[in-house]
């Protein structure tokens, strides 16, 4: 809670316009920061998208050529066998999944989603509005 | 501050305009040059913008702001020259002498008083300025300086005693 100052000190003159100068500097920093975030989001998005295409194609090709595709089609075509031999089918599926390509695809997908989120937040965040 | 965190960007200039003069005055008492004071206040509000996510619900804005300003001013002073933090007053000041000290000091001339305060070690100076010029409670001062309530009260007592001594015999840094 405030009270009347007990010690009356010499007044400190505040330079005219100083507050507005500070507001202008803060606004400039916000603009710069926002631009850098947008640039980072765009470049990360481009890189992740560029990498996602070949890695995704490779993943699909690997799944198709591996036995994982066969096991998956078995699971979806004859569910009774899949339920009876779920342990064996599960283990075989795990052995045949192309983990490297899958990990790469998921990582690049995550990076793309992160860059989209960063871009959306940077564009949506309004700058300081000064009263001219 | 919560409004700013929720995306109301028009709040920040309002906060700057509302608190600029008070923060500038407080910082000026430490650095004593208008250019340095303005730079420090600018840096303070830049930090308010940058670290706005660290302001949690339930916190009070004013002590948080003063804490940033105080730390920024102290960092500036430490870069400029190492601070001398020796105190020459024993911690034997009783609580009931605080009021007597305050009244005795208040009668002194304004300019001598200002010079004497500005010559105090920074930790005493901060407590006295925040208490008397900025009107903060001891609890709020504790938040600003990152110290316990008892420590703040002790610093205030000792600061007043040293201030009184300086006014009698001249500043001793």
Interface residues (C-beta under 8 A of the other chain):
Chain A: X1 X2 X3 X5 X6 X7 X8 X9 X10 X12 X14 X15 X18 X19 X21 X22 X23 X25 X26 X29 X30 X125 X126 X127 X128 X129 X130 X131
Chain B: X7 X9 X10 X12 X13 X16 X17 X20 X21 X24 X25 X28 X29 X34 X38 X41 X42 X45 X46 X49 X102 X105 X106 X110 X111 X113 X114 X117 X128 X132 X133 X135 X137
